[in-house]
Amino acid sequence: MGTTENTVYCGISLFLLLFCVVVIVFGIIKIHELPGIIAKKRNHPQADAIQISSILGLLLLPLWFFALIWAYTKPFVKTAATDNDKEMEKGEQL
């Protein structure tokens, strides 16, 4: 009578242990996807690169922190100088 109860308890505890491991793994994966989701919601022009960096953060944790900060920063975009801009600079120098 004692061995049957032990088998049932072992089965239940094994199920709960595996369930907890699966939930923790999926939770870690979802947390590592957050910077990519944040970047897409903020219409970040480098959202795909941020998402890749955050997923690679599973292997190297500092990449995930970098991706999270990157998702919240506003990208610095500098336009290329055109011929008209160069002419205006020459006129200002005279």
N, C-alpha and C positions, 0 to 999 in steps of 0.2 A: 504494500500500500504506500509506503514512503517513496519508492522509486518512481512511481507514476506521477506523484505530485512534484518530485524533483525534476522530472522530464518536462512537465508542463511549465514549471517556473523557469527552467533553462531556456525553453523555446520562447517564452514571453520576453525574458530579459535579452535574448539574442535579437529578437525582432525590434525591441525598443532601442537597443544599441545601434543596429544598422539604420533604423529610422533617424536617429539623432545624427549619425555620421552623414547621411544623405542630405538632411536639412542644413547642416553646417556647411557642407561643400557647396550646395546651391546658394546659400546665403553669401558665402565668400565670392562666388562668381557674380552674383547680382550687385554686390557692393563694388566690385572692380569694374562693372559696366557703368557706374554712375557718372564719371567724368564725360564719357561719350554722350550719354543722354543729356546731361546739362549743356554740353556744347551745341548739340543739335537744337535744343529748345531756345538757346540764345542766338541761333543762326550764326554760329562762329564759322568763318571761312575755312578753318582747318579742323573741322569736326571729325573728319575721318582719321586724320593723324592722331588726334587726341584719343579717339576710341581705340586705335591700335596700341598706343602707348599705355592706356589704362589696362588693356587685356594683357600686355606684356608685363604689367606690374604684378601679375600672378607669379612670375618668375623672379623679378627684381622689384622689391617693394618701393624703392625710391622712385621708380618710374611712375607708379600710381600716384604718389604725392605730386610729382611734377605735372602729370596729366590733370590732376584736380585743380592745381593752381592755374595751369594753362587754360582750362575751360572757363575760368572766371575772368581772365585778363582780356582786355580789348586789344586786338591786334594793331600793331603800328604799321600803317601802310604809307609808303612814300611814293609819290608819283614820279615818273621819269621826266626829266627836263625835255621840253620840246624846243624847236627852233624859235618859236615865238617868245618863250621864256628867256632864252639866251639873248635875243635881241633886246628885250626889256632890261636885262641886267647890264648890257653894254651901254644903253641909253642912260641908266642911272649912274654909271661910273663916270660919264663925261661931265 
